[in-house]
Amino acid sequence: MANNVLTDAFSQKLKGIEGWLSPSAAEFTACLFKSERIGNVVEFGVYHGKYLALLYHLTADYNSRVVGFDAFIGAGDLNIPQEIIFRNIREACGDTDRLSIVHADTMVLQRGEVLKHIPEPIGFISVDAGHEADNLLNDISLAAELIAPGGIIAVDDAFNRSTPGAIEGTCRYFEMRNQGRLAPFAQCYNKLFLTTADRHAHFLDATRQYVCKNAPTDEGCANTLKREQENQKAGFVPRFFGWELVTFLGAARMQA
Ligand SMILES: C[S@@+](CC[C@H](N)C(=O)[O-])C[C@H]1O[C@@H](n2cnc3c(N)ncnc32)[C@H](O)[C@@H]1O
């Protein structure tokens, strides 16, 4: 696996946190943070803080504020999930000084309410709360209102066939609301990465460089590069709502 940004020690700590995060998507996220000066960070849908621990770790040098919003669905005592998140992030990252966790339903959350908890610029937003179509339509719209120019939004499960509502809601956002503002540049395992339209070419190029650089040591990147070359030969360009993107392939076998 590509492993030139995250240390084995930190990857092991992340592995110990319950949640959903492909190691390859974690490594690609780390690479994006390494090449950019990211502002403050927001996550919608934290669960036990697996991805948020990664985002916290990656922003340590920039002293970014990191805020997670979660409705804590199914939790009787709201303090318990908050304690779990703080404990997990402290154990993985060493401190939680820059972290806030807010109990909120993103379906009624407004831009102004988010900005009461975190100052602008917001350079990275993880959209990973409810996975029904209405959640995705709402949460990507809210993220679009908050993200700084040139920032990145990671939409979880946007292409996951086991969460068809996430696919539907993502498509509805692009069909009905986007109006050219956000541009997808990479579909990396469980996450679709978007930026603002003016930075699409930059991040598409950075993703291609990442794939080329890691192809010799990472089977997934090697398969992705091979497919890109086949596409070029065939004159096919993978696009999502008109935007060209890199579609990462898995390691074990070429996907259809
Ligand atoms: C898939 S989990 C998030 C996983 C997490 N990002 C990680 O790294 O493991 C979804 C989370 O979203 C929360 N959630 C679901 N619907 C929500 C809503 N409408 N508003 C806020 N949080 C919500 C759930 O309580 C749950 O903790």
The ligand as an ORCA input file, in Angstrom:
! r2SCAN-3c Opt
* xyz 0 1
  C     -21.118      6.521      9.214
  S     -21.102      7.236     10.779
  C     -19.740      8.355     10.691
  C     -18.425      7.669     10.617
  C     -17.246      8.528     10.985
  N     -17.068      9.657     10.103
  C     -15.968      7.719     11.042
  O     -14.914      8.221     10.651
  O     -16.028      6.569     11.504
  C     -22.489      8.287     10.723
  C     -22.646      9.202     11.928
  O     -23.570     10.216     11.555
  C     -24.462     10.483     12.590
  N     -25.691     11.022     11.978
  C     -26.647     10.376     11.278
  N     -27.596     11.231     10.869
  C     -27.217     12.456     11.318
  C     -27.772     13.755     11.214
  N     -28.927     13.987     10.566
  N     -27.117     14.786     11.780
  C     -25.948     14.577     12.447
  N     -25.369     13.378     12.580
  C     -25.995     12.322     12.016
  C     -24.634      9.166     13.324
  O     -24.985      9.412     14.686
  C     -23.239      8.535     13.158
  O     -22.427      8.823     14.286
*
